[in-house]
Amino acid sequence: MSNLPDPNERERLLAKRPHDIFLSNLIGNHILIFTAISTFGPAYIKYLILVPLLSFAALGYTYYRSGHIRREDSEFVWAHWQVARRWSKIFFMVLLVVTSVAVLGWLGKTYLGMMKEAVYGMVGGLSLLPTLVSVLVLIVIESDSLHHARVGTLPRWALRRFLGIESEPSQD
């Protein structure tokens, strides 16, 4: 598939790490923790702030680590960190929109006297729903990236973008 040498087991394990972190953030944090806190009702709604805080921490770690991994050690591992960094940047932008809309909703209720239902509709429709859709799409995309790391390959677009390798056309 490419001019890269086949990665050894250690390289595959190291290449899986950024995808594991990102998927743990999406599934564990944005689905399980969010659902668990929401289930307890309005008394615990203030603890939902943990979800974006944990997410920003995981995304920040992925972004920081991907910038400090050395390409000379293993191009395969480096490229997988760059793949995770790309999806992390996209999800970071989604989270910025979510937190901005949530803050605007809080400001609207507190200082502009907006009705509680209007704020719920605004926050739900403009932030929670797009976040849910992006989480589900990114889970599918990142699961594919994790599979590539597991079997020792890279997606075609990653070969082109990060390593400058054009993949051969398939022989169908």
Chimera marker file (.cmm) of the C-alpha trace (Angstrom):
<marker_set name="trace">
<marker id="1" x="0.000" y="0.000" z="0.000" r="1" g="1" b="0" radius="0.5"/>
<marker id="2" x="2.901" y="2.396" z="0.605" r="1" g="1" b="0" radius="0.5"/>
<marker id="3" x="6.654" y="2.690" z="0.712" r="1" g="1" b="0" radius="0.5"/>
<marker id="4" x="6.669" y="2.534" z="4.515" r="1" g="1" b="0" radius="0.5"/>
<marker id="5" x="8.262" y="-0.494" z="6.124" r="1" g="1" b="0" radius="0.5"/>
<marker id="6" x="5.877" y="-2.716" z="8.049" r="1" g="1" b="0" radius="0.5"/>
<marker id="7" x="5.615" y="-1.428" z="11.630" r="1" g="1" b="0" radius="0.5"/>
<marker id="8" x="6.562" y="-3.742" z="14.482" r="1" g="1" b="0" radius="0.5"/>
<marker id="9" x="4.295" y="-4.519" z="17.445" r="1" g="1" b="0" radius="0.5"/>
<marker id="10" x="5.720" y="-1.713" z="19.589" r="1" g="1" b="0" radius="0.5"/>
<marker id="11" x="5.075" y="0.841" z="16.840" r="1" g="1" b="0" radius="0.5"/>
<marker id="12" x="1.528" y="-0.417" z="16.415" r="1" g="1" b="0" radius="0.5"/>
<marker id="13" x="0.940" y="-0.117" z="20.150" r="1" g="1" b="0" radius="0.5"/>
<marker id="14" x="2.337" y="3.429" z="20.192" r="1" g="1" b="0" radius="0.5"/>
<marker id="15" x="0.283" y="4.364" z="17.116" r="1" g="1" b="0" radius="0.5"/>
<marker id="16" x="-2.929" y="3.174" z="18.795" r="1" g="1" b="0" radius="0.5"/>
<marker id="17" x="-2.441" y="5.430" z="21.829" r="1" g="1" b="0" radius="0.5"/>
<marker id="18" x="-3.708" y="8.746" z="20.369" r="1" g="1" b="0" radius="0.5"/>
<marker id="19" x="-6.768" y="7.035" z="18.933" r="1" g="1" b="0" radius="0.5"/>
<marker id="20" x="-7.481" y="5.336" z="22.268" r="1" g="1" b="0" radius="0.5"/>
<marker id="21" x="-7.275" y="8.695" z="24.051" r="1" g="1" b="0" radius="0.5"/>
<marker id="22" x="-9.572" y="10.371" z="21.549" r="1" g="1" b="0" radius="0.5"/>
<marker id="23" x="-12.129" y="7.550" z="21.543" r="1" g="1" b="0" radius="0.5"/>
<marker id="24" x="-12.090" y="7.389" z="25.356" r="1" g="1" b="0" radius="0.5"/>
<marker id="25" x="-12.839" y="11.091" z="25.402" r="1" g="1" b="0" radius="0.5"/>
<marker id="26" x="-15.693" y="10.762" z="22.928" r="1" g="1" b="0" radius="0.5"/>
<marker id="27" x="-17.303" y="7.620" z="24.328" r="1" g="1" b="0" radius="0.5"/>
<marker id="28" x="-16.389" y="7.741" z="27.999" r="1" g="1" b="0" radius="0.5"/>
<marker id="29" x="-16.689" y="11.447" z="28.529" r="1" g="1" b="0" radius="0.5"/>
<marker id="30" x="-19.217" y="12.800" z="26.047" r="1" g="1" b="0" radius="0.5"/>
<marker id="31" x="-21.570" y="9.849" z="26.093" r="1" g="1" b="0" radius="0.5"/>
<marker id="32" x="-21.210" y="7.962" z="29.388" r="1" g="1" b="0" radius="0.5"/>
<marker id="33" x="-20.280" y="10.733" z="31.844" r="1" g="1" b="0" radius="0.5"/>
<marker id="34" x="-22.688" y="13.199" z="30.233" r="1" g="1" b="0" radius="0.5"/>
<marker id="35" x="-25.525" y="10.670" z="30.404" r="1" g="1" b="0" radius="0.5"/>
<marker id="36" x="-24.683" y="9.648" z="33.971" r="1" g="1" b="0" radius="0.5"/>
<marker id="37" x="-24.695" y="13.238" z="35.237" r="1" g="1" b="0" radius="0.5"/>
<marker id="38" x="-27.813" y="14.165" z="33.267" r="1" g="1" b="0" radius="0.5"/>
<marker id="39" x="-29.678" y="11.169" z="34.668" r="1" g="1" b="0" radius="0.5"/>
<marker id="40" x="-29.471" y="12.492" z="38.217" r="1" g="1" b="0" radius="0.5"/>
<marker id="41" x="-31.585" y="15.514" z="37.353" r="1" g="1" b="0" radius="0.5"/>
<marker id="42" x="-31.426" y="19.256" z="37.893" r="1" g="1" b="0" radius="0.5"/>
<marker id="43" x="-29.652" y="19.034" z="41.259" r="1" g="1" b="0" radius="0.5"/>
<marker id="44" x="-26.513" y="17.698" z="39.570" r="1" g="1" b="0" radius="0.5"/>
<marker id="45" x="-26.642" y="19.720" z="36.349" r="1" g="1" b="0" radius="0.5"/>
<marker id="46" x="-23.796" y="21.951" z="37.568" r="1" g="1" b="0" radius="0.5"/>
<marker id="47" x="-21.456" y="18.959" z="37.361" r="1" g="1" b="0" radius="0.5"/>
<marker id="48" x="-21.875" y="18.889" z="33.577" r="1" g="1" b="0" radius="0.5"/>
<marker id="49" x="-19.010" y="21.395" z="33.501" r="1" g="1" b="0" radius="0.5"/>
<marker id="50" x="-16.760" y="18.358" z="34.019" r="1" g="1" b="0" radius="0.5"/>
<marker id="51" x="-17.512" y="17.092" z="30.509" r="1" g="1" b="0" radius="0.5"/>
<marker id="52" x="-15.961" y="19.998" z="28.576" r="1" g="1" b="0" radius="0.5"/>
<marker id="53" x="-13.148" y="20.371" z="31.121" r="1" g="1" b="0" radius="0.5"/>
<marker id="54" x="-12.129" y="16.724" z="30.770" r="1" g="1" b="0" radius="0.5"/>
<marker id="55" x="-12.530" y="16.970" z="27.024" r="1" g="1" b="0" radius="0.5"/>
<marker id="56" x="-10.352" y="20.074" z="26.719" r="1" g="1" b="0" radius="0.5"/>
<marker id="57" x="-7.720" y="18.305" z="28.848" r="1" g="1" b="0" radius="0.5"/>
<marker id="58" x="-7.720" y="15.211" z="26.600" r="1" g="1" b="0" radius="0.5"/>
<marker id="59" x="-7.680" y="17.289" z="23.418" r="1" g="1" b="0" radius="0.5"/>
<marker id="60" x="-4.926" y="19.494" z="24.805" r="1" g="1" b="0" radius="0.5"/>
<marker id="61" x="-2.815" y="16.475" z="25.692" r="1" g="1" b="0" radius="0.5"/>
<marker id="62" x="-3.285" y="14.994" z="22.215" r="1" g="1" b="0" radius="0.5"/>
<marker id="63" x="-2.422" y="18.289" z="20.574" r="1" g="1" b="0" radius="0.5"/>
<marker id="64" x="0.635" y="18.834" z="22.800" r="1" g="1" b="0" radius="0.5"/>
<marker id="65" x="1.920" y="15.282" z="22.458" r="1" g="1" b="0" radius="0.5"/>
<marker id="66" x="1.463" y="15.220" z="18.684" r="1" g="1" b="0" radius="0.5"/>
<marker id="67" x="3.631" y="18.303" z="18.438" r="1" g="1" b="0" radius="0.5"/>
<marker id="68" x="6.410" y="16.749" z="20.512" r="1" g="1" b="0" radius="0.5"/>
<marker id="69" x="6.581" y="13.271" z="19.004" r="1" g="1" b="0" radius="0.5"/>
<marker id="70" x="9.680" y="12.826" z="16.894" r="1" g="1" b="0" radius="0.5"/>
<marker id="71" x="9.215" y="11.879" z="13.282" r="1" g="1" b="0" radius="0.5"/>
<marker id="72" x="12.697" y="10.347" z="13.139" r="1" g="1" b="0" radius="0.5"/>
<marker id="73" x="11.777" y="7.681" z="15.698" r="1" g="1" b="0" radius="0.5"/>
<marker id="74" x="8.910" y="6.246" z="13.668" r="1" g="1" b="0" radius="0.5"/>
<marker id="75" x="7.063" y="7.862" z="10.789" r="1" g="1" b="0" radius="0.5"/>
<marker id="76" x="4.197" y="5.435" z="11.324" r="1" g="1" b="0" radius="0.5"/>
<marker id="77" x="3.659" y="6.510" z="14.948" r="1" g="1" b="0" radius="0.5"/>
<marker id="78" x="4.188" y="10.172" z="14.067" r="1" g="1" b="0" radius="0.5"/>
<marker id="79" x="1.601" y="10.022" z="11.280" r="1" g="1" b="0" radius="0.5"/>
<marker id="80" x="-1.007" y="8.440" z="13.576" r="1" g="1" b="0" radius="0.5"/>
<marker id="81" x="-0.473" y="11.188" z="16.144" r="1" g="1" b="0" radius="0.5"/>
<marker id="82" x="-1.005" y="13.718" z="13.343" r="1" g="1" b="0" radius="0.5"/>
<marker id="83" x="-4.235" y="11.974" z="12.312" r="1" g="1" b="0" radius="0.5"/>
<marker id="84" x="-5.503" y="12.189" z="15.895" r="1" g="1" b="0" radius="0.5"/>
<marker id="85" x="-4.379" y="15.818" z="16.060" r="1" g="1" b="0" radius="0.5"/>
<marker id="86" x="-6.429" y="16.622" z="12.964" r="1" g="1" b="0" radius="0.5"/>
<marker id="87" x="-9.630" y="15.183" z="14.428" r="1" g="1" b="0" radius="0.5"/>
<marker id="88" x="-8.854" y="16.783" z="17.795" r="1" g="1" b="0" radius="0.5"/>
<marker id="89" x="-8.647" y="20.212" z="16.163" r="1" g="1" b="0" radius="0.5"/>
<marker id="90" x="-12.024" y="19.709" z="14.521" r="1" g="1" b="0" radius="0.5"/>
<marker id="91" x="-13.617" y="18.561" z="17.763" r="1" g="1" b="0" radius="0.5"/>
<marker id="92" x="-11.963" y="21.423" z="19.647" r="1" g="1" b="0" radius="0.5"/>
<marker id="93" x="-13.727" y="23.853" z="17.309" r="1" g="1" b="0" radius="0.5"/>
<marker id="94" x="-17.037" y="22.087" z="17.952" r="1" g="1" b="0" radius="0.5"/>
<marker id="95" x="-16.486" y="22.372" z="21.711" r="1" g="1" b="0" radius="0.5"/>
<marker id="96" x="-15.683" y="26.071" z="21.392" r="1" g="1" b="0" radius="0.5"/>
<marker id="97" x="-19.017" y="26.617" z="19.649" r="1" g="1" b="0" radius="0.5"/>
<marker id="98" x="-20.813" y="24.569" z="22.326" r="1" g="1" b="0" radius="0.5"/>
<marker id="99" x="-19.284" y="26.446" z="25.228" r="1" g="1" b="0" radius="0.5"/>
<marker id="100" x="-19.866" y="29.796" z="23.505" r="1" g="1" b="0" radius="0.5"/>
<marker id="101" x="-23.550" y="29.040" z="22.985" r="1" g="1" b="0" radius="0.5"/>
<marker id="102" x="-23.879" y="27.788" z="26.574" r="1" g="1" b="0" radius="0.5"/>
<marker id="103" x="-22.269" y="30.968" z="27.926" r="1" g="1" b="0" radius="0.5"/>
<marker id="104" x="-24.483" y="33.107" z="25.686" r="1" g="1" b="0" radius="0.5"/>
<marker id="105" x="-27.521" y="31.207" z="26.974" r="1" g="1" b="0" radius="0.5"/>
<marker id="106" x="-26.476" y="31.794" z="30.570" r="1" g="1" b="0" radius="0.5"/>
<marker id="107" x="-25.840" y="35.496" z="29.869" r="1" g="1" b="0" radius="0.5"/>
<marker id="108" x="-29.199" y="35.775" z="28.101" r="1" g="1" b="0" radius="0.5"/>
<marker id="109" x="-31.061" y="34.282" z="31.039" r="1" g="1" b="0" radius="0.5"/>
<marker id="110" x="-29.122" y="36.154" z="33.703" r="1" g="1" b="0" radius="0.5"/>
<marker id="111" x="-28.806" y="39.617" z="32.202" r="1" g="1" b="0" radius="0.5"/>
<marker id="112" x="-31.397" y="39.821" z="29.425" r="1" g="1" b="0" radius="0.5"/>
<marker id="113" x="-34.226" y="38.047" z="31.227" r="1" g="1" b="0" radius="0.5"/>
<marker id="114" x="-34.724" y="35.342" z="28.603" r="1" g="1" b="0" radius="0.5"/>
<marker id="115" x="-37.204" y="32.629" z="29.488" r="1" g="1" b="0" radius="0.5"/>
<marker id="116" x="-35.705" y="29.401" z="30.743" r="1" g="1" b="0" radius="0.5"/>
<marker id="117" x="-37.368" y="27.426" z="27.948" r="1" g="1" b="0" radius="0.5"/>
<marker id="118" x="-35.926" y="29.733" z="25.278" r="1" g="1" b="0" radius="0.5"/>
<marker id="119" x="-32.440" y="29.278" z="26.712" r="1" g="1" b="0" radius="0.5"/>
<marker id="120" x="-32.906" y="25.483" z="26.804" r="1" g="1" b="0" radius="0.5"/>
<marker id="121" x="-34.029" y="25.526" z="23.176" r="1" g="1" b="0" radius="0.5"/>
<marker id="122" x="-31.108" y="27.695" z="22.129" r="1" g="1" b="0" radius="0.5"/>
<marker id="123" x="-28.496" y="25.652" z="23.983" r="1" g="1" b="0" radius="0.5"/>
<marker id="124" x="-30.041" y="22.333" z="22.954" r="1" g="1" b="0" radius="0.5"/>
<marker id="125" x="-30.527" y="23.180" z="19.298" r="1" g="1" b="0" radius="0.5"/>
<marker id="126" x="-27.370" y="25.166" z="18.673" r="1" g="1" b="0" radius="0.5"/>
<marker id="127" x="-24.895" y="23.284" z="20.827" r="1" g="1" b="0" radius="0.5"/>
<marker id="128" x="-25.971" y="19.922" z="22.216" r="1" g="1" b="0" radius="0.5"/>
<marker id="129" x="-27.455" y="18.514" z="19.013" r="1" g="1" b="0" radius="0.5"/>
<marker id="130" x="-24.484" y="19.453" z="16.774" r="1" g="1" b="0" radius="0.5"/>
<marker id="131" x="-22.135" y="18.084" z="19.438" r="1" g="1" b="0" radius="0.5"/>
<marker id="132" x="-23.984" y="14.786" z="19.519" r="1" g="1" b="0" radius="0.5"/>
<marker id="133" x="-23.835" y="14.475" z="15.744" r="1" g="1" b="0" radius="0.5"/>
<marker id="134" x="-20.140" y="15.371" z="15.619" r="1" g="1" b="0" radius="0.5"/>
<marker id="135" x="-19.338" y="12.925" z="18.446" r="1" g="1" b="0" radius="0.5"/>
<marker id="136" x="-21.061" y="10.083" z="16.602" r="1" g="1" b="0" radius="0.5"/>
<marker id="137" x="-19.366" y="10.918" z="13.285" r="1" g="1" b="0" radius="0.5"/>
<marker id="138" x="-15.957" y="11.256" z="14.933" r="1" g="1" b="0" radius="0.5"/>
<marker id="139" x="-16.402" y="7.919" z="16.737" r="1" g="1" b="0" radius="0.5"/>
<marker id="140" x="-16.832" y="6.207" z="13.369" r="1" g="1" b="0" radius="0.5"/>
<marker id="141" x="-13.898" y="8.061" z="11.800" r="1" g="1" b="0" radius="0.5"/>
<marker id="142" x="-11.596" y="7.500" z="14.760" r="1" g="1" b="0" radius="0.5"/>
<marker id="143" x="-12.548" y="3.819" z="14.997" r="1" g="1" b="0" radius="0.5"/>
<marker id="144" x="-11.345" y="3.458" z="11.415" r="1" g="1" b="0" radius="0.5"/>
<marker id="145" x="-8.083" y="5.209" z="12.323" r="1" g="1" b="0" radius="0.5"/>
<marker id="146" x="-7.667" y="2.881" z="15.303" r="1" g="1" b="0" radius="0.5"/>
<marker id="147" x="-8.182" y="-0.090" z="12.992" r="1" g="1" b="0" radius="0.5"/>
<marker id="148" x="-5.483" y="1.260" z="10.666" r="1" g="1" b="0" radius="0.5"/>
<marker id="149" x="-3.094" y="1.577" z="13.615" r="1" g="1" b="0" radius="0.5"/>
<marker id="150" x="-3.935" y="-1.954" z="14.747" r="1" g="1" b="0" radius="0.5"/>
<marker id="151" x="-3.202" y="-3.542" z="11.368" r="1" g="1" b="0" radius="0.5"/>
<marker id="152" x="-0.173" y="-1.361" z="10.641" r="1" g="1" b="0" radius="0.5"/>
<marker id="153" x="-1.482" y="0.844" z="7.836" r="1" g="1" b="0" radius="0.5"/>
<marker id="154" x="-2.396" y="4.462" z="7.288" r="1" g="1" b="0" radius="0.5"/>
<marker id="155" x="-5.429" y="5.877" z="5.476" r="1" g="1" b="0" radius="0.5"/>
<marker id="156" x="-4.705" y="7.031" z="1.909" r="1" g="1" b="0" radius="0.5"/>
<marker id="157" x="-5.359" y="10.662" z="2.731" r="1" g="1" b="0" radius="0.5"/>
<marker id="158" x="-2.895" y="10.491" z="5.662" r="1" g="1" b="0" radius="0.5"/>
<marker id="159" x="-0.205" y="8.993" z="3.435" r="1" g="1" b="0" radius="0.5"/>
<marker id="160" x="-0.647" y="11.887" z="1.015" r="1" g="1" b="0" radius="0.5"/>
<marker id="161" x="-0.989" y="14.641" z="3.579" r="1" g="1" b="0" radius="0.5"/>
<marker id="162" x="1.615" y="13.710" z="6.175" r="1" g="1" b="0" radius="0.5"/>
<marker id="163" x="4.152" y="11.596" z="4.309" r="1" g="1" b="0" radius="0.5"/>
<marker id="164" x="3.779" y="12.800" z="0.729" r="1" g="1" b="0" radius="0.5"/>
<marker id="165" x="3.214" y="9.257" z="-0.541" r="1" g="1" b="0" radius="0.5"/>
<marker id="166" x="0.746" y="8.642" z="-3.332" r="1" g="1" b="0" radius="0.5"/>
<marker id="167" x="-0.864" y="5.230" z="-2.899" r="1" g="1" b="0" radius="0.5"/>
<marker id="168" x="-1.025" y="2.857" z="-5.825" r="1" g="1" b="0" radius="0.5"/>
<marker id="169" x="-4.396" y="2.416" z="-7.530" r="1" g="1" b="0" radius="0.5"/>
<marker id="170" x="-6.216" y="-0.704" z="-6.410" r="1" g="1" b="0" radius="0.5"/>
<marker id="171" x="-6.266" y="-3.714" z="-8.728" r="1" g="1" b="0" radius="0.5"/>
<marker id="172" x="-9.994" y="-4.507" z="-8.786" r="1" g="1" b="0" radius="0.5"/>
<link id1="1" id2="2" r="1" g="1" b="0" radius="0.2"/>
<link id1="2" id2="3" r="1" g="1" b="0" radius="0.2"/>
<link id1="3" id2="4" r="1" g="1" b="0" radius="0.2"/>
<link id1="4" id2="5" r="1" g="1" b="0" radius="0.2"/>
<link id1="5" id2="6" r="1" g="1" b="0" radius="0.2"/>
<link id1="6" id2="7" r="1" g="1" b="0" radius="0.2"/>
<link id1="7" id2="8" r="1" g="1" b="0" radius="0.2"/>
<link id1="8" id2="9" r="1" g="1" b="0" radius="0.2"/>
<link id1="9" id2="10" r="1" g="1" b="0" radius="0.2"/>
<link id1="10" id2="11" r="1" g="1" b="0" radius="0.2"/>
<link id1="11" id2="12" r="1" g="1" b="0" radius="0.2"/>
<link id1="12" id2="13" r="1" g="1" b="0" radius="0.2"/>
<link id1="13" id2="14" r="1" g="1" b="0" radius="0.2"/>
<link id1="14" id2="15" r="1" g="1" b="0" radius="0.2"/>
<link id1="15" id2="16" r="1" g="1" b="0" radius="0.2"/>
<link id1="16" id2="17" r="1" g="1" b="0" radius="0.2"/>
<link id1="17" id2="18" r="1" g="1" b="0" radius="0.2"/>
<link id1="18" id2="19" r="1" g="1" b="0" radius="0.2"/>
<link id1="19" id2="20" r="1" g="1" b="0" radius="0.2"/>
<link id1="20" id2="21" r="1" g="1" b="0" radius="0.2"/>
<link id1="21" id2="22" r="1" g="1" b="0" radius="0.2"/>
<link id1="22" id2="23" r="1" g="1" b="0" radius="0.2"/>
<link id1="23" id2="24" r="1" g="1" b="0" radius="0.2"/>
<link id1="24" id2="25" r="1" g="1" b="0" radius="0.2"/>
<link id1="25" id2="26" r="1" g="1" b="0" radius="0.2"/>
<link id1="26" id2="27" r="1" g="1" b="0" radius="0.2"/>
<link id1="27" id2="28" r="1" g="1" b="0" radius="0.2"/>
<link id1="28" id2="29" r="1" g="1" b="0" radius="0.2"/>
<link id1="29" id2="30" r="1" g="1" b="0" radius="0.2"/>
<link id1="30" id2="31" r="1" g="1" b="0" radius="0.2"/>
<link id1="31" id2="32" r="1" g="1" b="0" radius="0.2"/>
<link id1="32" id2="33" r="1" g="1" b="0" radius="0.2"/>
<link id1="33" id2="34" r="1" g="1" b="0" radius="0.2"/>
<link id1="34" id2="35" r="1" g="1" b="0" radius="0.2"/>
<link id1="35" id2="36" r="1" g="1" b="0" radius="0.2"/>
<link id1="36" id2="37" r="1" g="1" b="0" radius="0.2"/>
<link id1="37" id2="38" r="1" g="1" b="0" radius="0.2"/>
<link id1="38" id2="39" r="1" g="1" b="0" radius="0.2"/>
<link id1="39" id2="40" r="1" g="1" b="0" radius="0.2"/>
<link id1="40" id2="41" r="1" g="1" b="0" radius="0.2"/>
<link id1="41" id2="42" r="1" g="1" b="0" radius="0.2"/>
<link id1="42" id2="43" r="1" g="1" b="0" radius="0.2"/>
<link id1="43" id2="44" r="1" g="1" b="0" radius="0.2"/>
<link id1="44" id2="45" r="1" g="1" b="0" radius="0.2"/>
<link id1="45" id2="46" r="1" g="1" b="0" radius="0.2"/>
<link id1="46" id2="47" r="1" g="1" b="0" radius="0.2"/>
<link id1="47" id2="48" r="1" g="1" b="0" radius="0.2"/>
<link id1="48" id2="49" r="1" g="1" b="0" radius="0.2"/>
<link id1="49" id2="50" r="1" g="1" b="0" radius="0.2"/>
<link id1="50" id2="51" r="1" g="1" b="0" radius="0.2"/>
<link id1="51" id2="52" r="1" g="1" b="0" radius="0.2"/>
<link id1="52" id2="53" r="1" g="1" b="0" radius="0.2"/>
<link id1="53" id2="54" r="1" g="1" b="0" radius="0.2"/>
<link id1="54" id2="55" r="1" g="1" b="0" radius="0.2"/>
<link id1="55" id2="56" r="1" g="1" b="0" radius="0.2"/>
<link id1="56" id2="57" r="1" g="1" b="0" radius="0.2"/>
<link id1="57" id2="58" r="1" g="1" b="0" radius="0.2"/>
<link id1="58" id2="59" r="1" g="1" b="0" radius="0.2"/>
<link id1="59" id2="60" r="1" g="1" b="0" radius="0.2"/>
<link id1="60" id2="61" r="1" g="1" b="0" radius="0.2"/>
<link id1="61" id2="62" r="1" g="1" b="0" radius="0.2"/>
<link id1="62" id2="63" r="1" g="1" b="0" radius="0.2"/>
<link id1="63" id2="64" r="1" g="1" b="0" radius="0.2"/>
<link id1="64" id2="65" r="1" g="1" b="0" radius="0.2"/>
<link id1="65" id2="66" r="1" g="1" b="0" radius="0.2"/>
<link id1="66" id2="67" r="1" g="1" b="0" radius="0.2"/>
<link id1="67" id2="68" r="1" g="1" b="0" radius="0.2"/>
<link id1="68" id2="69" r="1" g="1" b="0" radius="0.2"/>
<link id1="69" id2="70" r="1" g="1" b="0" radius="0.2"/>
<link id1="70" id2="71" r="1" g="1" b="0" radius="0.2"/>
<link id1="71" id2="72" r="1" g="1" b="0" radius="0.2"/>
<link id1="72" id2="73" r="1" g="1" b="0" radius="0.2"/>
<link id1="73" id2="74" r="1" g="1" b="0" radius="0.2"/>
<link id1="74" id2="75" r="1" g="1" b="0" radius="0.2"/>
<link id1="75" id2="76" r="1" g="1" b="0" radius="0.2"/>
<link id1="76" id2="77" r="1" g="1" b="0" radius="0.2"/>
<link id1="77" id2="78" r="1" g="1" b="0" radius="0.2"/>
<link id1="78" id2="79" r="1" g="1" b="0" radius="0.2"/>
<link id1="79" id2="80" r="1" g="1" b="0" radius="0.2"/>
<link id1="80" id2="81" r="1" g="1" b="0" radius="0.2"/>
<link id1="81" id2="82" r="1" g="1" b="0" radius="0.2"/>
<link id1="82" id2="83" r="1" g="1" b="0" radius="0.2"/>
<link id1="83" id2="84" r="1" g="1" b="0" radius="0.2"/>
<link id1="84" id2="85" r="1" g="1" b="0" radius="0.2"/>
<link id1="85" id2="86" r="1" g="1" b="0" radius="0.2"/>
<link id1="86" id2="87" r="1" g="1" b="0" radius="0.2"/>
<link id1="87" id2="88" r="1" g="1" b="0" radius="0.2"/>
<link id1="88" id2="89" r="1" g="1" b="0" radius="0.2"/>
<link id1="89" id2="90" r="1" g="1" b="0" radius="0.2"/>
<link id1="90" id2="91" r="1" g="1" b="0" radius="0.2"/>
<link id1="91" id2="92" r="1" g="1" b="0" radius="0.2"/>
<link id1="92" id2="93" r="1" g="1" b="0" radius="0.2"/>
<link id1="93" id2="94" r="1" g="1" b="0" radius="0.2"/>
<link id1="94" id2="95" r="1" g="1" b="0" radius="0.2"/>
<link id1="95" id2="96" r="1" g="1" b="0" radius="0.2"/>
<link id1="96" id2="97" r="1" g="1" b="0" radius="0.2"/>
<link id1="97" id2="98" r="1" g="1" b="0" radius="0.2"/>
<link id1="98" id2="99" r="1" g="1" b="0" radius="0.2"/>
<link id1="99" id2="100" r="1" g="1" b="0" radius="0.2"/>
<link id1="100" id2="101" r="1" g="1" b="0" radius="0.2"/>
<link id1="101" id2="102" r="1" g="1" b="0" radius="0.2"/>
<link id1="102" id2="103" r="1" g="1" b="0" radius="0.2"/>
<link id1="103" id2="104" r="1" g="1" b="0" radius="0.2"/>
<link id1="104" id2="105" r="1" g="1" b="0" radius="0.2"/>
<link id1="105" id2="106" r="1" g="1" b="0" radius="0.2"/>
<link id1="106" id2="107" r="1" g="1" b="0" radius="0.2"/>
<link id1="107" id2="108" r="1" g="1" b="0" radius="0.2"/>
<link id1="108" id2="109" r="1" g="1" b="0" radius="0.2"/>
<link id1="109" id2="110" r="1" g="1" b="0" radius="0.2"/>
<link id1="110" id2="111" r="1" g="1" b="0" radius="0.2"/>
<link id1="111" id2="112" r="1" g="1" b="0" radius="0.2"/>
<link id1="112" id2="113" r="1" g="1" b="0" radius="0.2"/>
<link id1="113" id2="114" r="1" g="1" b="0" radius="0.2"/>
<link id1="114" id2="115" r="1" g="1" b="0" radius="0.2"/>
<link id1="115" id2="116" r="1" g="1" b="0" radius="0.2"/>
<link id1="116" id2="117" r="1" g="1" b="0" radius="0.2"/>
<link id1="117" id2="118" r="1" g="1" b="0" radius="0.2"/>
<link id1="118" id2="119" r="1" g="1" b="0" radius="0.2"/>
<link id1="119" id2="120" r="1" g="1" b="0" radius="0.2"/>
<link id1="120" id2="121" r="1" g="1" b="0" radius="0.2"/>
<link id1="121" id2="122" r="1" g="1" b="0" radius="0.2"/>
<link id1="122" id2="123" r="1" g="1" b="0" radius="0.2"/>
<link id1="123" id2="124" r="1" g="1" b="0" radius="0.2"/>
<link id1="124" id2="125" r="1" g="1" b="0" radius="0.2"/>
<link id1="125" id2="126" r="1" g="1" b="0" radius="0.2"/>
<link id1="126" id2="127" r="1" g="1" b="0" radius="0.2"/>
<link id1="127" id2="128" r="1" g="1" b="0" radius="0.2"/>
<link id1="128" id2="129" r="1" g="1" b="0" radius="0.2"/>
<link id1="129" id2="130" r="1" g="1" b="0" radius="0.2"/>
<link id1="130" id2="131" r="1" g="1" b="0" radius="0.2"/>
<link id1="131" id2="132" r="1" g="1" b="0" radius="0.2"/>
<link id1="132" id2="133" r="1" g="1" b="0" radius="0.2"/>
<link id1="133" id2="134" r="1" g="1" b="0" radius="0.2"/>
<link id1="134" id2="135" r="1" g="1" b="0" radius="0.2"/>
<link id1="135" id2="136" r="1" g="1" b="0" radius="0.2"/>
<link id1="136" id2="137" r="1" g="1" b="0" radius="0.2"/>
<link id1="137" id2="138" r="1" g="1" b="0" radius="0.2"/>
<link id1="138" id2="139" r="1" g="1" b="0" radius="0.2"/>
<link id1="139" id2="140" r="1" g="1" b="0" radius="0.2"/>
<link id1="140" id2="141" r="1" g="1" b="0" radius="0.2"/>
<link id1="141" id2="142" r="1" g="1" b="0" radius="0.2"/>
<link id1="142" id2="143" r="1" g="1" b="0" radius="0.2"/>
<link id1="143" id2="144" r="1" g="1" b="0" radius="0.2"/>
<link id1="144" id2="145" r="1" g="1" b="0" radius="0.2"/>
<link id1="145" id2="146" r="1" g="1" b="0" radius="0.2"/>
<link id1="146" id2="147" r="1" g="1" b="0" radius="0.2"/>
<link id1="147" id2="148" r="1" g="1" b="0" radius="0.2"/>
<link id1="148" id2="149" r="1" g="1" b="0" radius="0.2"/>
<link id1="149" id2="150" r="1" g="1" b="0" radius="0.2"/>
<link id1="150" id2="151" r="1" g="1" b="0" radius="0.2"/>
<link id1="151" id2="152" r="1" g="1" b="0" radius="0.2"/>
<link id1="152" id2="153" r="1" g="1" b="0" radius="0.2"/>
<link id1="153" id2="154" r="1" g="1" b="0" radius="0.2"/>
<link id1="154" id2="155" r="1" g="1" b="0" radius="0.2"/>
<link id1="155" id2="156" r="1" g="1" b="0" radius="0.2"/>
<link id1="156" id2="157" r="1" g="1" b="0" radius="0.2"/>
<link id1="157" id2="158" r="1" g="1" b="0" radius="0.2"/>
<link id1="158" id2="159" r="1" g="1" b="0" radius="0.2"/>
<link id1="159" id2="160" r="1" g="1" b="0" radius="0.2"/>
<link id1="160" id2="161" r="1" g="1" b="0" radius="0.2"/>
<link id1="161" id2="162" r="1" g="1" b="0" radius="0.2"/>
<link id1="162" id2="163" r="1" g="1" b="0" radius="0.2"/>
<link id1="163" id2="164" r="1" g="1" b="0" radius="0.2"/>
<link id1="164" id2="165" r="1" g="1" b="0" radius="0.2"/>
<link id1="165" id2="166" r="1" g="1" b="0" radius="0.2"/>
<link id1="166" id2="167" r="1" g="1" b="0" radius="0.2"/>
<link id1="167" id2="168" r="1" g="1" b="0" radius="0.2"/>
<link id1="168" id2="169" r="1" g="1" b="0" radius="0.2"/>
<link id1="169" id2="170" r="1" g="1" b="0" radius="0.2"/>
<link id1="170" id2="171" r="1" g="1" b="0" radius="0.2"/>
<link id1="171" id2="172" r="1" g="1" b="0" radius="0.2"/>
</marker_set>
